[in-house]
Amino acid sequence: MFIGNSPLLLTVGLGLSKVEQFQLSVSTEVKKSIDIPCKIWSTNFENDVIHWYWQKPNQALEHLIYIISTKSAVQGSMGKRSNKVEARKNSQTLTSILTIKSVEKEDMAIYYCAGWDYTVLEL
């Protein structure tokens, strides 16, 4: 299908990628940064969108940040924690790393990663 002279792009999510968080617990001192790794088992890692979530005790799961590209810092974050966290992707190790900056007691939570294969098809 075409609109004007441009082909219509259709975005298709092809499903979840298998993820593995191999460090069950990480710790650091207050005011230091910490990295939390997540292994992404995917045949299409470059197109995977990696999402990070956190959950404090007795609270709902909250979306923190997502990252799309390994080539740039294209990422999005949610709300008040936008300056507190960053995420990156490493195509050589097929991992995403969540960095929590200047850790405080309030950062204690369970952190989750999720991967989505994101492909754009031209029709």
C-alpha positions in Angstrom: 0.0 0.0 0.0 1.3 3.5 -0.8 0.4 6.9 0.6 1.4 9.5 -1.9 4.9 8.5 -3.2 5.9 6.7 0.0 5.3 3.1 0.9 3.3 2.4 4.1 5.4 1.0 6.9 3.9 -1.6 9.1 5.4 -2.2 12.5 5.2 -5.8 13.6 6.2 -7.2 17.0 7.5 -10.7 16.5 7.4 -11.7 20.1 9.4 -12.0 23.2 13.1 -12.7 23.3 14.3 -15.1 25.9 16.1 -13.2 28.7 18.3 -14.4 31.6 19.3 -12.4 34.6 22.2 -14.4 35.9 23.0 -12.3 39.0 20.3 -13.0 41.5 21.5 -10.2 43.9 23.7 -7.2 43.5 24.7 -4.7 46.1 26.8 -1.6 46.5 27.4 1.3 48.9 25.2 4.3 49.1 25.9 7.1 46.6 27.8 4.6 44.2 26.5 3.4 40.9 25.6 -0.2 40.1 25.2 -2.2 37.0 22.6 -5.0 36.5 23.1 -7.2 33.5 20.5 -9.1 31.4 21.4 -11.7 28.8 19.2 -11.6 25.7 19.0 -14.9 23.8 17.9 -13.6 20.4 18.8 -14.2 16.7 17.8 -10.6 16.0 19.5 -8.7 18.9 20.0 -5.4 16.9 16.2 -5.1 16.5 15.3 -6.1 20.1 13.8 -3.4 22.3 14.9 -4.0 25.9 12.7 -2.8 28.7 13.6 -2.5 32.3 11.1 -2.6 35.2 11.3 -2.4 38.9 9.1 -3.6 41.8 9.3 -2.5 45.4 7.8 -4.7 48.1 3.9 -4.7 48.1 3.8 -2.4 45.0 3.0 -2.8 41.4 5.6 -3.4 38.7 6.7 -0.1 37.1 8.4 0.5 33.8 11.7 2.3 34.2 13.4 2.6 30.8 13.8 1.0 27.4 16.6 1.0 24.9 16.4 0.3 21.2 19.9 0.7 19.6 23.4 -0.5 20.3 24.8 2.3 18.2 23.5 5.2 20.1 21.9 6.1 23.4 18.4 6.1 22.0 16.3 5.3 25.1 13.3 6.4 26.9 12.5 6.6 30.6 9.5 7.1 32.7 8.8 9.8 35.2 10.8 10.9 38.2 13.6 8.3 37.8 14.7 9.5 34.4 17.9 11.0 35.7 18.5 8.0 38.0 18.8 5.1 35.5 20.3 4.5 32.1 20.4 1.4 29.9 22.7 0.2 27.1 23.0 -2.8 24.8 26.1 -4.7 23.9 25.8 -6.7 20.6 29.1 -8.6 21.2 27.8 -10.2 24.5 24.1 -10.0 23.7 23.4 -8.2 27.0 21.7 -5.1 28.2 23.0 -3.3 31.3 20.8 -1.2 33.6 22.9 1.3 35.5 21.4 2.8 38.7 23.3 6.0 39.6 24.0 7.2 43.1 22.2 4.4 44.8 20.1 5.2 47.8 18.1 3.0 50.2 14.9 3.8 48.2 16.4 2.0 45.2 16.2 -1.3 46.9 13.8 -3.4 44.7 13.5 -6.3 42.3 14.6 -5.3 38.8 13.4 -7.1 35.7 14.3 -7.0 32.0 12.2 -8.0 29.0 13.1 -8.1 25.3 10.9 -7.6 22.3 11.9 -8.4 18.8 10.9 -5.2 16.9 10.9 -5.4 13.1 9.6 -2.9 10.6 8.4 -4.4 7.4 7.9 -2.4 4.2 4.8 -3.4 2.3 
